[in-house]
Amino acid sequence: MKFISIRHAAAAAILALSLAASPVRASELSARFEHAAVQVSLPGSYLKFSVYRSSGPSGPWTPLLRDNTDCLAGCGYQDLLVSPGDLYYYRLDALGADRHAGTYGPLAIRVPSDRMRATPSQNPSRGPLRFDLHVPPSPLGSRAFQFSVFGPDGRMIYRADAGSLWPGERSFQWDGRDDSGRPLGSGVYFYRFRGEGAGATGRILRVN
C-alpha cells in the first residue's frame, strides 16, 4: 500500500488510542499514530477513495483527500497535521469496482501528548530556516533523526540526516533547498523529523 503524505462508515463503537495501543479499527478501516503522523488505511481494491477528518464523531468533516485513484492494493493516507494530545476522527469513502459506494468509520485516535516538537523560527519564511526542537526523554539516550520536506501533493522533495540528538532543547538548520539544490518556490510545504520512537511534523509557508 502506498501512503500519500494525510478518512468514514458507521461503526458500533468509537475508540480512542494512545501511542502504545493497538491500531483502532472500525469495520476494516484502521488508524495508528507512528512516524509522527496518523496513518489511516483500508485494505482491498477500490476505484477511488476520499478521506475526511473531524474533531467530533458526527462532524463537521474536513476533506483531507478527494477522489484519489491510487487504491488498487489498499487505500492509505498519512495525516501529518496533528497536534499532541488532540483527539481526531477519520472517515473514508470508497467506490468499489462494482460501482458500490461505501463509507468506513468514523474512527477515533488520540495523538500522544508527550512527543517531540519542531517549530520553525519563521513562518512564513524564505531562504535558510532554523527549526527549534524539543526532544523528549528516551531510554536510548541520543537518537538519530531524519529531516524530510514534502510538497503539497505529499511527494518527498528533500531528505537529510538531522544528526544524533540528545533529549532537551535542540535546533536544526535547513538551507531551504530541495534534493537537487534548487531553492523551493513559494507555496505550502510539510516537514517531518523522525527518529526511533519519536517524531514531529508541521506545515511551512515559503515566500520568495
For each residue, the residues with C-beta under 8 A, 3 or more apart:
1: 41 43 73 74 75 76
2: 70 73 76
3: 39 41 76 77 78
4: 65 68 70 76 77 78 153 154
5: 78 80 150 153 154 155 156 190
6: 37 38 40 51 64 65 77 78 79 80 81 82
7: 40 50 51 52 53 61 63 64 65 77 90 91 92 93 105
8: 52 61 89 90 91 92 93 103 104 105 106 107
9: 26 27 29 91 92 102 103 104 105
10: 103
11: 14 26 27 105 106 107
12:
13: 26
14: 11 26 57 89 106 107 108
15: 24 25 26 107 108 109
16: 24 87 108 109 110
17: 21 22 23 24 31 32 33 108 109 110
18: 21 110 112
19: 33 112 115
20:
21: 17 18 24
22: 17 32
23: 17 30 31 32
24: 15 16 17 21 30 31 32 107 108 109
25: 15 28 29 30 107
26: 9 11 13 14 15 29 104 105 106 107
27: 9 11 104 105
28: 25 42 43 44 104
29: 9 25 26 40 41 42 90 92 104 105 107
30: 23 24 25 40 41 42 107
31: 17 23 24 38 39 40 41 90 107 109
32: 17 22 23 24 38 39 109
33: 17 19 37 38 39 82 109 111 112
34: 37 39
35: 39 192 194 199
36: 80 115 116 192 193 194 198 199 200 201
37: 6 33 34 78 79 80 82 192 199 201
38: 6 31 32 33 78 79 82 88 90 109 111
39: 3 31 32 33 34 35 76 77 78 79
40: 6 7 29 30 31 51 76 77 78 79 90 92 107
41: 1 3 29 30 31 74 75 76 77
42: 28 29 30 46 49 74 75 76 92 94 104
43: 1 28 74
44: 28 74 75 94 96
45: 71 72 73 74 97
46: 42 49 71 75 94 95 96 97
47: 69 71 95 96 97 99
48: 67 68 69 71 94 95
49: 42 46 65 67 68 71 75 92 93 94 95
50: 7 63 65 66 67 68 92 93 94
51: 6 7 40 63 64 65 77 90 91 92
52: 7 8 61 62 63 64 90 91 92 93
53: 7 61 62 64 79 88 89 90 91
54: 57 58 59 60 61 62 88 89 91 106
55: 86 87 88 89
56: 59 89
57: 14 54 89 106 108
58: 54 106
59: 54 56
60: 54
61: 7 8 52 53 54 91
62: 52 53 54
63: 7 50 51 52 66
64: 6 7 51 52 53 77 79
65: 4 6 7 49 50 51 68 77
66: 50 63
67: 48 49 50
68: 4 48 49 50 65 71 75
69: 47 48
70: 2 4
71: 45 46 47 48 49 68 74 75 94
72: 45
73: 1 2 45
74: 1 41 42 43 44 45 71
75: 1 41 42 44 46 49 68 71 92 94
76: 1 2 3 4 39 40 41 42
77: 3 4 6 7 39 40 41 51 64 65 92
78: 3 4 5 6 37 38 39 40 154
79: 6 37 38 39 40 53 64 82 88 90
80: 5 6 36 37 150 190 192 201 202 203
81: 6 190 201 202 203
82: 6 33 37 38 79 86 88 111 201
83: 86 111
84: 111 112 113 114 115 117
85: 110 111 112 113
86: 55 82 83 110 111
87: 16 55 108 109 110 111
88: 38 53 54 55 79 82 108 109 110 111
89: 8 14 53 54 55 56 57 105 106 107 108
90: 7 8 29 31 38 40 51 52 53 79 105 106 107 108 109
91: 7 8 9 51 52 53 54 61 103 104 105 106 107
92: 7 8 9 29 40 42 49 50 51 52 75 77 103 104 105
93: 7 8 49 50 52 101 102 103 104
94: 42 44 46 48 49 50 71 75 101 102 104
95: 46 47 48 49 99 100 101 102
96: 44 46 47 99 100 101 102
97: 45 46 47
98:
99: 47 95 96
100: 95 96
101: 93 94 95 96
102: 9 93 94 95 96
103: 8 9 10 91 92 93
104: 8 9 26 27 28 29 42 91 92 93 94 107
105: 7 8 9 11 26 27 29 89 90 91 92
106: 8 11 14 26 54 57 58 89 90 91
107: 8 11 14 15 24 25 26 29 30 31 40 89 90 91 104
108: 14 15 16 17 24 57 87 88 89 90
109: 15 16 17 24 31 32 33 38 87 88 90
110: 16 17 18 85 86 87 88
111: 33 38 82 83 84 85 86 87 88 115
112: 18 19 33 84 85 115
113: 84 85
114: 84 136
115: 19 36 84 111 112 136 198 199 200
116: 36 133 134 135 136 193 195 198 199 200
117: 84 133 134 200
118: 131 132 133 134 172 191 193 200 201 202
119: 131 132 133 202
120: 123 125 129 130 131 132 191 202 204
121: 125 129 130 131 132
122: 125 129
123: 120 204 205
124: 204 205 206 207
125: 120 121 122 129 176 204 205 206 207
126: 176 206 207 208
127: 176 183
128: 173 174 175 176
129: 120 121 122 125 173 174 176 204
130: 120 121 171 172 173 174
131: 118 119 120 121 147 171 172 173 174 191 193
132: 118 119 120 121 169 170 171
133: 116 117 118 119 165 169 170 171 172 193 200
134: 116 117 118 168 169 170
135: 116 138 143 165 166 167 168 169 170 198
136: 114 115 116 167 198
137: 167
138: 135 141 143 167 196 197 198
139:
140: 143 196 197
141: 138 166 167
142: 164 165 166
143: 135 138 140 164 165 195 196 197 198
144: 161 162 163 164 165 195 196
145: 161 162 163 164 165 193 194 195 198
146: 159 160 161 162 193 194 195
147: 131 158 159 160 161 162 172 174 191 192 193
148: 156 158 159 191 192 194
149: 156 157 158 159 174 178 184 189 190 191 192
150: 5 80 154 155 156 157 189 190 191 192
151: 154 155 157 187 189 190
152: 187 188 189
153: 4 5
154: 4 5 78 150 151 190
155: 5 150 151
156: 5 148 149 150 159
157: 149 150 151 178 179 184 189
158: 147 148 149 174 177 178 179
159: 146 147 148 149 156 179
160: 146 147 174
161: 144 145 146 147
162: 144 145 146 147 165 172 193 195
163: 144 145 172
164: 142 143 144 145
165: 133 135 142 143 144 145 162 170 195
166: 135 141 142 170
167: 135 136 137 138 141
168: 134 135
169: 132 133 134 135
170: 132 133 134 135 165 166
171: 130 131 132 133
172: 118 130 131 133 147 162 163 193
173: 128 129 130 131
174: 128 129 130 131 147 149 158 160
175: 128
176: 125 126 127 128 129 183 184 206
177: 158 180 181 182 183 184
178: 149 157 158 181 182 184
179: 157 158 159
180: 177
181: 177 178
182: 177 178
183: 127 176 177 208
184: 149 157 176 177 178 187 189 206 208
185: 206 208
186: 206 207 208
187: 151 152 184 205 206
188: 152 203 204 205 206
189: 149 150 151 152 157 184 203 204 205 206
190: 5 80 81 149 150 151 154 201 202 203 204
191: 118 120 131 147 148 149 150 201 202 203 204
192: 35 36 37 80 147 148 149 150 199 200 201
193: 36 116 118 131 133 145 146 147 162 172 199 200 201
194: 35 36 145 146 148 198 199
195: 116 143 144 145 146 162 165 198 199
196: 138 140 143 144
197: 138 140 143
198: 36 115 116 135 136 138 143 145 194 195
199: 35 36 37 115 116 192 193 194 195
200: 36 115 116 117 118 133 192 193
201: 36 37 80 81 82 118 190 191 192 193
202: 80 81 118 119 120 190 191
203: 80 81 188 189 190 191
204: 120 123 124 125 129 188 189 190 191
205: 123 124 125 187 188 189
206: 124 125 126 176 184 185 186 187 188 189
207: 124 125 126 186
208: 126 183 184 185 186
